[in-house]
Amino acid sequence: MLVSKSTIGGWLDKASSLLQPLYDTFKEKFLEGATYIQADESPIKVQDRDKKKALHQGYMWVYRKPEDKLIFFDYNKGRSKEVPEEFFENFTGTLQSDGYKAYQNLTT
């Protein structure tokens, strides 16, 4: 039996929705008590659901908490300063990055 791509896509969307609370909880636990975090973002090509066979540029923001050996991956379509500002909104510690301007002027 062959399952259609749209059915598989629907399953993936539903599973992603069901996993959102787990993602949110891990993010909260990741930041809880953190005193030192390393951050970097990498460009990745992502399939565009609105344009068949088209790709757009997205970014995987990666945060590492070496003291607990944890890594948090956060996909975003953009690379603007709002991404780390939102992520580090309640973080009060040391942030190490490569100096990309989006990390500058963050109050941590």
N, C-alpha and C positions, 0 to 999 in steps of 0.2 A: 504494500500500500504506500502510495506516494503522498506525502503531506505538503500542501501548498506553502509557498514562501510567505504569503500573507497570514496564514494560520500560525506558522512558526514565529513570525514577527509579532503577532498578537500575544502569543505565549510569553515571548521575551519581554514585551511591554508590561504584561501583568506580573511576571516574576520580579521585574525591576521595581514596580510599585510596592510589591509585598516586602522587598528587601530594604526599602527606604528607611524604615525605623531602625533597622540594624546598622545601616550606614550612619545615620544621625547619632546613634548611641556610641558607635565606635569613635566618631569624631569628637564627641563630648569627652569620652574617656581618654582619648589621645591627648587632648589639650589639658585635661584635669591634672593639676600639680606639675605641669611641664615647666622647667626652668631654662631649657636649652633645646632649640629646634633648628634643624638645617632645612633649607628650602631651595628648590630649583624647579624650573618649568621647561618642558621640551615640546617642540612642535610635532604634531602627528597629523597624518592625512586621515580624514574621516569621510565615510560615504555620506552623501547628501540624499536624504529620503525624498526630497522634492524634485531632484533632478537625477533621472536614471543614469547610472554609470558615472556620475560626477562626484568629485571629491572636494572637500573644503578643508582649510587649515584649522585645526583645533590645537589645544594645548593640554598636556597632562602636567598638572602641578603636583609635585612630589614633595612631601614633608617627612622628614626623618627625625625621630626622637631617640638618639643613640643611647641615652641612659636606660631606656626600657627595651631597646632593640625593636622598635615599632616603626612601620612605614605607612603613611596614609597617602593614597592616590586620589586626586580630585580633578576630574575632567572639566574643562571650561572651553567655550568657543573662542574666548578672547584672552588677551595677555595684558589687560589693563590693570592699573593699580587697585581697582575695586575688588579684584579677586583676592589678593592677600589681605587687603583691609578687612574684608568680610570674614575671612578665615581666622585672622588673628585678633578679631574684635575684642575678645576677653582674655587674651594671652598677656601675661606680664612676666617676661623673661628675656633671655638672649636669643636673637635670631641671627643665624649665619646664612649668608647667601653669596651669590657671585657678584653682587653689586648692581644687578639690573635695576633700572630706575623705579620699577613698580614697588620694590621693597624699601626705597628711600622714604624717609619721613614717616615711617610707621612708628607709632608710639607703642612700644612693647615693654 
